[in-house]
Amino acid sequence: MASSSLVFHYSSVFAHQHIACMLSPARVSSTYGTVKVSLEEWRCRSCCFHFRACSCKWKRLVRSCLTNEFVVANDVKYGNKQVVSVTPHLYDYILKHVPEPEILRQLREETASMRGSQMQVSPDQGQLLAMLVQILGAERCIEVGVYTGYSSLAIALVLPDSGCLVACERDAKSLEVAKKYYELGGVSHKVDVKLGLAADVLESLIINGEASSYDFAFIDAEKRMNQKYFELLLQLVRVGGLIVIDNVLWHGKVADPMVDDPQTVSIRNFNRQLLEDKRVIISMVPIGDGMTICRKI
Ligand SMILES: C[S@@+](CC[C@H](N)C(=O)[O-])C[C@H]1O[C@@H](n2cnc3c(N)ncnc32)[C@H](O)[C@@H]1O
């Protein structure tokens, strides 16, 4: 134990009340659901020794309740599974272990100074989207919400030369950046850019007789429209195809009962409807701001 503190999670401490008692003589500080106890001040209530010297039977239990800054849940409620929280430190590690094509890195860096840059998917999300497209062997894809093109470029880069991505965006200015990077990345022949309202574009594809002809769709636009986009894309995507939705955790607000703004409520409702939707099987993935992967059945 390198640090001079012991860090417990509330849940594990409360699961073992006698440990909570043992903690009381030490200086206890709490942050973000953890209890931090100064190691120097910690004294065992049974033998009165410091933590290192103590050999009481409780010490093993105390150790089992110890955690580190990354683990957010590890008690019986979660089947004793250790669930990690992505701290900045851990996220740095993840980014160092996610391959990111040079052209995507350049686009990310150019976008970083632009208004709305926080909307761009993260490199690990881009990599997951690209991998899903590759696993599916997708040829025909749709994206709703392009912005400067990070996720669409990640998808287009892994499409075969004969593949096509319909990229829907209402903002012409950000589309200019996207188009520049499609050129630089050598994928502009695979991207069919549609400037306009996404719902109108999707409806026109259906009218054009393109139902059930797409393999993969990514939704990342106006959150209150998610249900509408989903219904239209469910018509456009074939059985076995995927629809991926971004921002399903909405910075954690979906799980906070005190938050009831219209966007949060609509994402919450949409998440619940997806869970009950018999037309798809889903997986909610805590990557970026949360993505749900839906497979049409
Ligand atoms: C979260 S950003 C997309 C980020 C993008 N996926 C990326 O990785 O860079 C959402 C985008 O959706 C666009 N948008 C919002 N509502 C739209 C609509 N009704 N039709 C088309 N685009 C829309 C916005 O202009 C914005 O650029």
The ligand as an ORCA input file, in Angstrom:
! r2SCAN-3c Opt
* xyz 0 1
  C     -23.148     15.807    -31.058
  S     -22.904     16.592    -32.582
  C     -22.343     15.294    -33.600
  C     -20.904     14.914    -33.303
  C     -20.328     13.962    -34.325
  N     -20.972     12.683    -34.265
  C     -18.837     13.826    -34.105
  O     -18.338     12.776    -33.702
  O     -18.125     14.833    -34.304
  C     -24.546     16.839    -33.097
  C     -24.692     17.440    -34.483
  O     -26.038     17.206    -34.886
  C     -26.455     18.296    -35.635
  N     -27.926     18.317    -35.606
  C     -28.715     18.619    -34.567
  N     -30.011     18.502    -34.902
  C     -30.034     18.109    -36.194
  C     -31.065     17.830    -37.115
  N     -32.358     17.932    -36.758
  N     -30.728     17.450    -38.362
  C     -29.431     17.345    -38.726
  N     -28.406     17.600    -37.897
  C     -28.694     17.989    -36.650
  C     -25.818     19.503    -34.982
  O     -25.730     20.575    -35.894
  C     -24.471     18.942    -34.558
  O     -23.477     19.232    -35.501
*
